[in-house]
Amino acid sequence: MTTISKSFKVRSTGMRPTFHTVTDQVKDILAETGVQSGICLVFSRHTTCAVMIDEDSFDRAYTGLTYLQQDLTDVLETMIPTCRKDGQYMHPGPELTVFAAEHGEDKPGTLNTDAHLRSSIIGRSEAIPIIDGKLQLGEFGHIYFVDFDHTRARDREVIIQIVGE
């Protein structure tokens, strides 16, 4: 049994959710391992990011998101409105605001409660079976790393762990 862990970075845009198609990077990592049978875990350690598998709908909205990504963003907006002002949500509270300031984050940077909630609902990882050396994504499945935090652009780490033989 082999266990391989790798990671790579993506850069979010800020201002709106950023969807990164990471399917090819994950497939390349799998090919390097030679694993034929096992599980591939795609994970985000960032609490405002998510990992999901979905179709690529090709057409793009004016935001630059595909129609399916824009539809998901719109649905989540109705369920969990974007945090636009202090006091809209209980988070961030006064203790977190002080803690964040001590660690270099300004108050507007803490107004990302919506991103935390959206990440919690979508999930921060996907486990994908590997059969005959191929990710079992289905005919139209793509792996997306989504940064829901709109407060600023930043680098994010996508973690891949492959277990198999």
Phi and psi in degrees as a GROMACS rama.xvg file:
@    title "Ramachandran Plot"
@    xaxis  label "Phi"
@    yaxis  label "Psi"
@TYPE xy
-112.235  142.178  THR-2
-127.526  123.283  THR-3
-124.147  132.409  ILE-4
-122.583  129.662  SER-5
-140.37  164.687  LYS-6
-149.112  162.686  SER-7
-149.761  163.235  PHE-8
-104.215  149.306  LYS-9
-129.21  158.907  VAL-10
-117.898  123.383  ARG-11
-82.1915  161.693  SER-12
-93.6392  -22.1413  THR-13
72.8272  174.252  GLY-14
72.9767  -27.9825  MET-15
-160.988  164.904  ARG-16
-57.2079  142.645  PRO-17
-113.85  122.063  THR-18
-103.285  120.803  PHE-19
-108.494  123.429  HIS-20
-81.9762  113.999  THR-21
-113.275  11.1994  VAL-22
-55.5502  -49.3687  THR-23
-64.7154  -40.0742  ASP-24
-62.3425  -41.7864  GLN-25
-66.8727  -42.7454  VAL-26
-61.6555  -39.3069  LYS-27
-63.4658  -43.3658  ASP-28
-62.2588  -43.743  ILE-29
-60.1884  -44.4288  LEU-30
-60.4951  -38.7968  ALA-31
-62.3538  -30.9259  GLU-32
-78.9194  -29.8491  THR-33
77.3089  4.60179  GLY-34
-65.9493  131.683  VAL-35
-105.266  -26.2264  GLN-36
-144.338  124.727  SER-37
165.986  -150.246  GLY-38
-132.574  139.455  ILE-39
-114.488  120.494  CYS-40
-101.446  127.779  LEU-41
-113.028  123.456  VAL-42
-137.407  147.087  PHE-43
-116.281  128.024  SER-44
-87.2536  -5.29008  ARG-45
-85.1906  128.308  HIS-46
-79.424  -0.985036  THR-47
-113.013  11.4655  THR-48
-118.002  161.558  CYS-49
-140.04  161.3  ALA-50
-123.973  133.803  VAL-51
-148.037  160.067  MET-52
-114.363  129.268  ILE-53
-155.769  173.631  ASP-54
-79.7321  156.638  GLU-55
-96.3343  117.769  ASP-56
-89.8677  2.22893  SER-57
67.3384  -59.3393  PHE-58
-62.6527  146.877  ASP-59
-121.565  141.831  ARG-60
-81.5348  172.918  ALA-61
-65.1032  -18.4163  TYR-62
-74.8573  -13.3569  THR-63
95.1483  -12.0562  GLY-64
-78.9368  151.467  LEU-65
-67.7364  162.843  THR-66
-56.8569  -42.3677  TYR-67
-65.1619  -40.5825  LEU-68
-65.4729  -41.0252  GLN-69
-65.7388  -40.5816  GLN-70
-60.5592  -44.9376  ASP-71
-62.0219  -44.3912  LEU-72
-59.6013  -42.5299  THR-73
-66.4692  -42.0881  ASP-74
-63.4575  -45.5206  VAL-75
-63.9926  -33.0292  LEU-76
-63.7794  -36.8146  GLU-77
-71.0209  -33.3052  THR-78
-80.1344  -41.5189  MET-79
-134.804  89.4815  ILE-80
-59.5699  143.615  PRO-81
-56.6952  134.807  THR-82
-72.6312  110.758  CYS-83
-111.685  -12.5662  ARG-84
-153.609  155.058  LYS-85
-59.9331  135.413  ASP-86
89.6184  -5.08606  GLY-87
-64.9604  -38.6274  GLN-88
-123.186  163.822  TYR-89
-64.635  -39.4228  MET-90
-81.0508  137.602  HIS-91
-86.1788  136.147  PRO-92
-82.7112  177.729  GLY-93
-62.6275  -36.4479  PRO-94
-68.1212  -42.3148  GLU-95
-65.5564  -37.4365  LEU-96
-60.5039  -42.7889  THR-97
-65.5127  -47.2625  VAL-98
-57.2188  -46.6912  PHE-99
-61.1854  -44.1227  ALA-100
-61.3725  -39.0977  ALA-101
-66.6275  -19.2178  GLU-102
-110.367  21.4004  HIS-103
86.0249  10.4013  GLY-104
-103.967  130.751  GLU-105
-81.227  168.03  ASP-106
-56.5139  -47.4416  LYS-107
-57.8978  -30.2311  PRO-108
-67.814  -19.2128  GLY-109
-91.1187  -4.47912  THR-110
-86.1082  61.5081  LEU-111
-128.99  28.0381  ASN-112
-55.6347  -41.2034  THR-113
-57.2369  -39.6552  ASP-114
-65.2716  -40.6126  ALA-115
-62.3608  -45.2266  HIS-116
-66.5707  -42.3686  LEU-117
-64.354  -42.4244  ARG-118
-60.7528  -40.6659  SER-119
-62.3296  -37.4638  SER-120
-74.5749  -45.5384  ILE-121
-73.7914  -41.1947  ILE-122
105.14  150.463  GLY-123
-100.44  7.12694  ARG-124
-154.821  161.305  SER-125
-136.188  134.029  GLU-126
-105.705  122.356  ALA-127
-119.008  124.071  ILE-128
-63.7262  145.129  PRO-129
-112.522  119.919  ILE-130
-129.477  127.864  ILE-131
54.0016  37.9231  ASP-132
76.4646  9.92256  GLY-133
-122.851  141.758  LYS-134
-69.5525  132.08  LEU-135
-88.9502  75.9987  GLN-136
-96.1958  -7.09795  LEU-137
82.1321  175.711  GLY-138
-65.0311  -34.1701  GLU-139
-117.949  6.35902  PHE-140
-75.7205  134.13  GLY-141
-127.659  149.66  HIS-142
-96.8073  127.888  ILE-143
-119.122  134.99  TYR-144
-103.71  120.572  PHE-145
-116.124  125.554  VAL-146
-101.975  109.373  ASP-147
-84.1679  -9.84685  PHE-148
-76.9132  119.365  ASP-149
-101.284  2.37058  HIS-150
-70.6625  -31.5651  THR-151
-168.914  161.542  ARG-152
-73.4771  145.926  ALA-153
-163.238  162.145  ARG-154
-81.3009  140.022  ASP-155
-127.992  153.305  ARG-156
-110.897  128.654  GLU-157
-100.265  122.861  VAL-158
-105.28  130.898  ILE-159
-118.54  130.362  ILE-160
-130.437  125.956  GLN-161
-116.604  127.167  ILE-162
-123.777  125.238  VAL-163
169.784  -162.357  GLY-164
